[in-house]
Amino acid sequence: MIKPRSWSKFKVEKLNYSNALKGAFSMLKEQNKFPEDAEYLMEELSGYNYTQLQLHRNDYVPNDIMRKFRDGLTRLGMDEPVQYILGYAYFMNRNFSVNENVLIPRQDTEEMVQKIIDEHGSETKSICDIGTGSGIIALTLGLEFPEDEILATDISDEALKVAELNANNYQTNNIFFKQSDLFKSIEPQQFDIIVSNPPYIAEDEKKDMDQSVIKYEPDLALYGHDNGLEFYENITKEVNNYLSDDGILYMEFGFRQKNAIKQIFCDNLPDYVVEFHKDISGNYRYLKAKKEM
């Protein structure tokens, strides 16, 4: 925790941006936390980017911003992700509300969604987003393709509330939400695209994960049974009933899971062609599957 004496001094002093950040960096380093989170927090609270903060480094931090910054530092010290502190996160250059009921958007998911956008074509599609969470995938596709009809599902009612809030913020009218465990509550129909970022982390991988993820992000959206493969087993047993003849399935997965998932498709969907795609770091992180014609 932050040392009481230095924290007390930090609270009462009128500080400029430079000194406020120096104090924050020092405190977070003492706690073995990430100083970069303090800079990001200050940028978002002030509305300044990095360059602007340097230009205004000698300006005093307004009281309301300083109060929120102090409160945010306390929460950072307890490993709370900065996105939950702010109440929002960015995904493909858009701002989405997030809280502890939904995952924080990641770069890997952006790459998969960009692949869908690039391959969408001009025809109107019907899309199903399974495990929508905050709705970032469904909403991004809905905003990019307003003529598409999109069904976004999640097993968590609390997650759907966040997704619906984001949909209201963007005033989308082509996205529909439904609580469902996979396809259980979805009426028989066929989609042109089914997409999912499922829970794929194995329980024994917790030891390698950041404390902020373990403490704050929802277990329901993170962890899968059978070494994180349960979802892939279940969806591949049912998805053929919900995809059109030329429909495409896109799914994100863990960077160690490619071979196991390849075997699952061989066992459950042997007539599907599966492409595995790498992320920007060179790891296989999402797949595209389509029935062989």
QUIGI-V353049 format. One line per field, one symbol per residue. ss: DSSP state (2 for helix, 1 for strand, 0 for the rest). A space follows every 10 residues. Layout:
ss=???
This chain:
ss=0002222222 2200012222 2222222222 0000222222 2222220002 2222200001 0022222222 2222222000 0222220111 1001111000 0000002222 2222222220 0000011111 0000022222 2222000011 1111002222 2222222222 0000111110 0000000000 1111110000 1022222200 2222220022 2210222202 2222222222 2011111111 1100000222 2222222200 0111111100 0001111111 100
